[in-house]
Amino acid sequence: MASVNLEKIVKTYPNGFEAVHGVDLEVRDGEFMVFVGPSGCSKSTILRMIAGLESISGGELKIGNTVVNNLRAKERGIAMVFQNYALYPHMKVYDNMAFGLKLAGLPKQEIHERVTQAAQMLEMEHLLDRLPRQLSGGQAQRVAVGRCIVKRPEVFLFDEPLSNLDAKLRASMRVRLTELHRELRERGEPSTAIYVTHDQVEAMTMGERICVLKDGTIQQVDSPTTLYDRPVNAFVAGFIGSPEMNIRNATVVAHDGGLGVELGDTLLPLPASFADVLSNRVGQKVQFGIRPEHIGTPQSVLGAAQHGNLATVKGTFRLREHMGNEVYTYFELGGHEFAARIPTDFAGEIDRAERGQPIELSFIMGKAHIFDLDTGLNLTVAANPLS
C-alpha cells in the first residue's frame, strides 16, 4: 500500500502546448480516488504520467516515499487496466493472468495460487481455459482486472475501463470493482486505486474522493457528497449531477428587508444566511444556481421547507420526460429555461400541462447557490451546509 503524491506536476509537449498546469494532489494510502472531467481535461495524461507511460515535464511524483519521475513503469509498483483490456489473443485466460508473474520469475506454485485466488474473487474460475475471443466484454474486463490483482501492486490505475460496456453491464461492473477494492482491504491486502472516467455517475458511485479536472487544472477534490452539495465553482456545480444544475445569469437586489435575485421579470427571495456574503453585491450581475431536484410542485417540496424559504412562482411549461419514478420537467422562467425533477406521485399538474401553459413551481431557495459572474467562484458555499 502506498500514497501517490503529485507536486507541481506539469506536462508540456514538444510543440509547446502545456496540457497539465502545476497539479498538486495527494492520493492517500488505500484510497479509491476518481479523476473526472470532460474530454480533453488531461485526466488520462495525468494517469499515464503516474504509470510511467508519459514523461513528466516538471514537478515531482512520489509513490510511497520514492520519487519515481525517472523510474520505468515496471519499477513503480503499479498495475494498470486499460480501456481496451489489452489481453494477449493467443493465450488462455489463465496464461494471460499468469504471464507477468512468469516474467518476474515467481515459482510455479505461487503463480497458480495467485491466479486461482484472483479468479475466485472475480467469480471467473470457469473462464480460465477460454481464449479472449470466447469472452464477453464484461468477462474480458474481469480478466484484465484479475491480471492486475495477481501482481499485488501498491497502486491500481484504471483508464476508463468500463467505457466499452453496455449501460447495464457498466452498472454491475462498477459495483464489482468497488466491492473488490473493499475486499482487498478486508483481506489485509489494501491497495491505492486511481480511476479515470468522463462519466460523473461512475465518479459519484465509486470514488471515496473525486478529483474534478478542467483544462489540465484541478477544480476541486472532495467526497461525492461534498462535491454535490458544496461545489466550489460553477464548473463543478454544472459538471456533477444529472440533469445538470440550472445556472442562469441574474441580478442581486434588495427585497423586503433582505436580498433576492432577479431573473428577467421574476424575483426569487434569498435566505437570510446569504446576506453576509451578498450584501455588498446589490445591483451586481451574478449566476444563480439550483439543482433540478430542488424545484418541484408546491406539494412535492412541502417536506423540504426546513432547508430554507420556498419561493413559489409561475413558469411556462415546455417539455416533460417520464423517467419512471420521477418526471423531468422543462419550463421557462424570467426568460431562462430551467429543469426540474418532480416525483411522479406529485406530477399530476405537469402531466396535464400543454406546451406554453403556465404551471406553478416552488424553488427551495435554501439549496440555491450564487456564483461570481467573472470567476465562477461559489460565493455562498459557506451558507449551504451539507444535507
N, C-alpha and C positions, 0 to 999 in steps of 0.2 A: 504494500500500500504506500502511496506517495502523493504528496500535493504537487500541483503544477502551478508555477508562478511565472507570469509574464510581466516584465518590467520595461516600459517604454519600447515595446516591440514595434518595429517599422518594416514594411515591405515596399521596396522601390524596384520597379522593373527597369531593364536596360534603356528603354525609351524615355525614362524619367517619370513615368506615371507612378505616383505613390498610392498604393492600394490600401495599406494599413498605416494608421497615423498614431504612433506612440501609445499603443494599447497597454494598460495596466490592469491585471486581473490575477486573483488568487483562486484557484480551484482547490478546495480543501481535501484532505485525506479522506478517501472513501466516499466522496460526494458524487451525486449524479447531476452534472451540470449540462444544461442545454444551451447551445448557441442558436438564436433565431433571428431572422431578419429577411428582408426582401432579396430577390435575386440581385447579385452584384454588390452586396454589402461586405463581402470578403470573409464571411464566416468559414467557408471551406478553405480559403487561403490560410487563415489562422490555424485551422486544424492541421493542415498539411505542414505548416511550419513546426507545430508541436511534434508531428510524426517524423520529421526529418526529410520529408519529400519536397519541401520548398526551402530555399535558403533564407536566412534572416538578414535583413539589410542593416538593422540597428536594434539596440536593446539587448536584454538578457533573458534567456529562457532557462528555468530550472525545473527539473523533475526530481522531487525529493530535495536533497541538498546538493545535487550535482548540476552544474551549468552544462547544458547539452547543445549549445549553439553549433559546435563543430563536431558533434558525435554523429555517426551514421545511424540510420533508422534502427538497425538491428541491435545497436548498442544502448538504446534508450529505455528498454524495459516496457515497451508499448506493444499493443496489438490493435489492428485496425480492421473494421468491417466496412467494405465499400458498397456503393450503390448498386454495382453490377455483380456482386457476390464474388467474382474472380476465382471461381473454382477451376481446378485442372480437369478438363473434359474427359481425359482418358483414364482417370483414376477413380476408383470407387470411393464412396463416402468415407469409409474407414481410412483409406490411404490419404485422402485429402486432409483429414483431420490430423493424421499422424505424421505427415510429410515434414513439417517444421521441426518436430521433435526428433525425427530421424537425422535431419541435417545437424541438429545440435548434439548428436551422439548419445542420446539417452538410452538406457538399457531397454531391451525389447519388452520386458515385463512391465516396466514403469510406463512405457508408451501405451501398452494395452490397458493398463489400469486407468490412465488419464482419459483415453478416448472413451472407454466404457462408461466412466463416471460422467463425462460431459454428455454423452448420448442419453444417459438416464435422466439427467437434469433437464434436457431439452425434449424428452419423450420421443426419441427418434432411433431407438435401438433397432427397429425393424427396417431402417433405411441404410444400414451400414454396408450392405452388399450391393447397393444400387449405384449406377453411374449418374452424373449430374443431369444428363438428358432425360432421365427417368423420374426426375423430381419436379414437383410443382414449384411455383415461385416462393411460396412460404416455406416449403421444405428446404429449398436451396439456401434461403436466408438463414434458417436454423443451422445448417451445416457451416455456413460462413461464421456464425457466432460461435459454434462449437469449436471450430478451428482456432479461434482466439482464446477460448476458455482453457483449452488444454495447455496453452503456453504459460498459464498462470501469471499474466503480466501485472505490473503495478498500475498501468493505466490502459483502459479501453478507449478507443476512439471510434466513433460511428459517423460516417459521412452519408447522410440521407439514406439510411439502409432500407427504408420501407417505401420509398417513392415509386418503385416499380410494381407494388402490390395493389390489388383492388381495395376498395374502401373497407369492406367487411374484414378482410384479412389483415389490413393495416391496424384496425382497431384491436383485433385479438393479439397481434404480434407486439404492439406497444405495451399491452398488459403483460405479456410474457417476458419481455425484456426488463420491465420494471421489477417484476417478481424475481427474475433471475439475479438482478443486482442485489436484491434483499436477501435471497437465499445464500449467495456467496458470502455476504456479510455475516449471516447467522451461522454459516459453516466455519467461520474463523478464517475465511479467505477473502477479505474485503478488497475491492479494487476501486480506484477512481475512474469515473466514466465521463467522457465528454461527447455529447451527441449533437450533431448539426442537423437542422431541419429548417425549411421555409414554412412549415405547417404549424401555425400557432396553437392548434388543438393538440398536436403531439407535444409541443413545448409545455403547454399548461398541464397536461395529464402526466407527463413523465418526469419533468425536472424537479429536483429538490430546490434548486435555484435556476434562474433563467438569465442569460446574458443577451440583451436586445442590442443588435448592431445596426448601424446605418452608415453607409459610405466609409467603411473602414474605421469607424469610431464606436465606442461603447456608449449607449444611451442610458442604460440602467441595468443593474444586476440586483435581483431580489427574488424572493419566493413568489410563486404564482399568485398567491392571494394579494400580496403587496403590490405587485405589478398591476394587477387588475383594478384594485381599489385606490391605489395611490400612485398613478403614473407621474413621473417627474416632468414630462413634457407632452406636447400634443402628438408627437410622432408615436411614442409608446402607447398613449391612450388610443390612438387610431389603429395601431397595428394589432394590439392584443384585444381580442373579443370578436364574436361573430353573431349577428351583424356588428359592424364596427361602431364605435362611439359616434354619436351625432356631434360634430364640431362645426359651429357656424359663427360667422362674424356678428358681433353685437356691440352695443354701447352701454357702458356703466352709467346709471342715472340714480339720482336721489329719489326715494319713493317712500312716502308715508312714515317719515322719521327714520327710515333705513335706506337700503340700497336695492336696486333691481337692475335687470338688463333689458334693453330694448332690442327686439328683432323686428325691423320694419315697424308696423303699426301695433305690434304686440309687446306688452310689458310683462316680464316674469319677476316676481319679488325674490330677492336672495335671502338666505338665512342670516341671522344676526351674527353668526360665527364668522362670516366672510368680511365683516365690516373693518376689522383691524388691517387687513391686507389690501382692501379695495377702496377705502375712504378717500385716498389721495388720487384715485383714478376716475372720479366722477367726470363724465363728459368724454372719456377716452374710449377708443375702439379696443376691443379685446376679442378673444374667441371663447364662446360659450360651449361647453361640452356636457353631454349627458348620455348615458348608455340606454339602448332601446328598452331594456327591462325596467328602467326607472321612469318609463312613460306608460300609462295604461288608461283604461276606462276608470271613471271615478270609483266604481265598485271594486275593481281589481286591486286598487292601491290603498284601500282604506286601512289595511293592516300595516302599512308601511309608514303611517303618519309619524311614528316615533323617530324616523330618520330625518325629520325636518319638515318645514312647512310645505304644503301641497299648493300647486298653482293649477287651477282648472281653467282651460281655455277652449276656444272653438277653432278647430283646424279644418282643412278641406281635404276630404278623402281622395286618394289617388289609386291605391292598389293594395291587395291583400295576398298573402301566401300562406296557405294552410300547411303547418308542419306537424300535425297530429295533436300534440299536447298544447300547442300554442299557435297563435296567428301572428305572422309578421305583417305589420300594418304600416303603409307608407302614406304620409299626409303632408300637406303644405301648411306652414305657419309663418307669418311675417315675411313672406317672400322666399322662404327657405324650405327645402324638403327634409323631412325627418322620418326616422324609422322607429317603430315601437314593437315590443314583444309582449303580446297580451295572451294570458292563459285562455285556452279555448272555452272554458266554462263561463268566462266573463266577456266573451267576444260577440254577444248577440247583436248589439248595435252595429258592430263592424261587419258582421255577416250580411246584414240587411242594407248596408250603405252602397250607394251608387257613386261612380266617379264624379267628382265635383260637388258632392253633397257635404254640408257641414257636419262634423262629428265632435263630440265633447271628449276631451282627453285631459288627464291630470299628470303634471310633472312632479316628481319627488325632488324638490329643489335642494334638500339636504344632501343629495347624492350628486349634485352638479359639480362641475369643475370650471374654473376660469383660467385661460391661458393667455400669456402675453402675446400680442399680435405679431411682434417682430421676432422675439427669441423662441417662442413656443413654450417657454417655461410655465409650469403649473403654479399659478400664484396662490392657489387655495388648497394645496395638498395637505397643509397642516390642519386645515379646517375639515378634512374628510377622514375621520377615524376609520379604522378597519371595521368591517361589519361583524 
